[in-house]
């Protein structure tokens, strides 16, 4: 598994299958990049000037929206992950 450093988050990308109202599936080449995923690992947090760690706002298991072109894509065992900075996680879906 991947263990992110500092204020980084590892996200398992959730790829929604898109289909038109007429039943036609939209191919991958015509889709926008997915912006939703499940948090599978978090770093220890950003180190502040006073030496303390800033607590992370997300936890493992959260479903988050993230910035479209953020992070680094990684593929392990045919599963697509994205490593992003905590600030690029825009919202938690509840």
Secondary structure by P-SEA (a helix, b strand, c coil): cccccccbbbbcbbbbbccccccccccccccccccbbbbcccccccccccccccccccccccccccccccbbbbbcccbbbbbbcccccccccc
